[in-house]
């Protein structure tokens, strides 16, 4: 069993360590079925497109002059995926997806209590448009 602290995936973008807490995508999928690609004896090749919505919740390190150790941010936007699936013996499915998330993130602000004088509502991380590319291999059973 994993605990919330061990289920996080750490990554760095530039010099800022990022902890992904939640990344969720809901897609609709359209598969292209061509006779030339589906006529093999054991393998069917199915190119597909997915369009959907995605959201991301991040916990980022806070400013050292603040009493808070972390800052939470939220991003949302559309998602576009292109890929190819291989159906082997009618049940075994595997393939590759190339996905681009077009995320719009909120800015993160923090009160800096340890600064002299104390500063409130200071911008820590800039929000705005943040595209995110990913490539995924998948494997499963098709019913």
C-alpha positions as CSV (number, residue, x, y, z in Angstrom):
1,X,0.0,0.0,0.0
2,X,1.3,3.5,-0.8
3,X,1.0,6.5,1.4
4,X,0.4,10.0,0.0
5,X,4.1,10.8,0.7
6,X,5.4,7.8,-1.3
7,X,2.8,8.1,-4.2
8,X,4.2,11.5,-5.3
9,X,6.4,11.7,-8.4
10,X,9.1,14.2,-8.1
11,X,10.4,16.0,-11.2
12,X,12.3,19.1,-12.0
13,X,11.6,21.8,-14.5
14,X,14.6,24.0,-14.7
15,X,15.7,24.4,-11.1
16,X,12.3,24.3,-9.5
17,X,11.4,20.8,-8.0
18,X,7.8,19.9,-8.8
19,X,5.7,17.3,-7.0
20,X,2.7,16.1,-9.1
21,X,-0.1,15.3,-6.7
22,X,-3.0,14.9,-9.2
23,X,-3.0,14.8,-13.0
24,X,-6.3,13.8,-14.5
25,X,-7.5,13.6,-18.1
26,X,-10.9,12.6,-19.5
27,X,-10.9,11.8,-23.2
28,X,-13.2,10.8,-26.0
29,X,-11.4,8.4,-28.5
30,X,-12.0,8.0,-32.2
31,X,-10.3,5.0,-33.9
32,X,-9.7,4.9,-37.6
33,X,-10.4,1.4,-39.1
34,X,-8.8,0.9,-42.5
35,X,-9.1,-2.5,-44.3
36,X,-5.5,-2.3,-45.2
37,X,-4.4,-2.0,-41.6
38,X,-7.0,-4.4,-40.1
39,X,-6.7,-7.3,-42.6
40,X,-3.7,-9.1,-41.1
41,X,-4.2,-12.5,-39.6
42,X,-3.1,-11.9,-36.0
43,X,-2.6,-8.1,-35.7
44,X,-4.9,-5.2,-36.3
45,X,-3.4,-1.7,-36.4
46,X,-5.8,1.0,-35.2
47,X,-4.6,4.6,-35.4
48,X,-6.6,6.9,-33.1
49,X,-7.2,10.5,-31.9
50,X,-8.3,11.5,-28.4
51,X,-9.7,14.9,-27.4
52,X,-10.5,15.8,-23.8
53,X,-10.0,17.9,-20.8
54,X,-7.2,17.7,-18.2
55,X,-6.4,19.2,-14.9
56,X,-3.3,19.2,-12.7
57,X,-2.8,20.0,-9.0
58,X,0.8,20.8,-8.0
59,X,2.5,21.3,-4.7
60,X,5.5,23.5,-5.1
61,X,8.2,24.7,-2.6
62,X,7.3,28.0,-1.0
63,X,9.4,31.1,-0.4
64,X,11.9,30.7,2.4
65,X,10.7,34.0,4.0
66,X,7.3,32.4,4.5
67,X,6.1,30.1,7.3
68,X,4.5,27.8,4.7
69,X,6.8,25.2,3.3
70,X,4.7,24.6,0.1
71,X,2.3,26.4,-2.3
72,X,-0.5,24.5,-4.1
73,X,-1.5,25.5,-7.6
74,X,-4.2,24.3,-10.0
75,X,-4.1,24.1,-13.8
76,X,-6.8,23.1,-16.4
77,X,-7.2,23.0,-20.1
78,X,-7.9,20.9,-23.3
79,X,-5.9,17.8,-24.2
80,X,-5.1,16.4,-27.7
81,X,-3.7,12.9,-28.2
82,X,-2.6,11.0,-31.3
83,X,-1.6,7.4,-31.2
84,X,-1.7,3.9,-32.6
85,X,-3.0,0.7,-31.0
86,X,-2.2,-2.9,-32.0
87,X,-4.7,-5.6,-31.3
88,X,-3.1,-9.0,-31.2
89,X,-5.3,-12.1,-31.4
90,X,-8.4,-10.0,-30.8
91,X,-7.7,-9.6,-27.0
92,X,-4.2,-8.3,-26.3
93,X,-3.9,-4.5,-26.9
94,X,-0.8,-2.4,-26.8
95,X,0.3,0.9,-28.4
96,X,1.8,4.4,-28.1
97,X,0.1,7.7,-27.4
98,X,1.6,11.2,-28.0
99,X,-0.3,13.8,-25.9
100,X,-0.2,17.5,-25.6
101,X,-2.0,19.2,-22.7
102,X,-2.7,22.9,-23.1
103,X,-2.8,23.9,-19.5
104,X,-3.8,27.3,-18.1
105,X,-2.3,27.6,-14.5
106,X,-3.2,30.0,-11.7
107,X,-0.5,32.1,-10.1
108,X,0.7,31.2,-6.7
109,X,0.9,33.9,-4.0
110,X,2.2,33.7,-0.4
111,X,2.4,35.9,2.7
112,X,6.1,36.5,3.7
113,X,5.8,36.8,7.5
114,X,9.6,36.4,8.1
115,X,10.5,39.3,5.8
116,X,11.3,42.7,7.5
117,X,8.8,44.4,7.1
118,X,6.2,41.6,6.6
119,X,4.9,41.4,3.0
120,X,1.5,40.0,2.1
121,X,0.1,38.4,-1.0
122,X,3.5,38.2,-2.9
123,X,3.7,36.5,-6.3
124,X,5.7,33.3,-5.9
125,X,5.0,31.4,-9.2
126,X,3.6,33.0,-12.4
127,X,0.5,31.4,-13.9
128,X,-0.6,31.5,-17.5
129,X,-0.3,29.1,-20.5
130,X,1.8,26.0,-19.7
131,X,1.8,23.4,-22.5
132,X,2.8,19.9,-21.3
133,X,3.9,17.1,-23.8
134,X,4.0,13.4,-22.9
135,X,4.5,10.1,-24.6
136,X,2.9,7.0,-23.2
137,X,3.1,3.3,-23.9
138,X,0.1,1.2,-23.0
139,X,-0.7,-2.4,-22.6
140,X,-4.0,-4.1,-21.8
141,X,-6.8,-6.6,-22.6
142,X,-9.5,-5.7,-25.1
143,X,-13.0,-7.1,-24.6
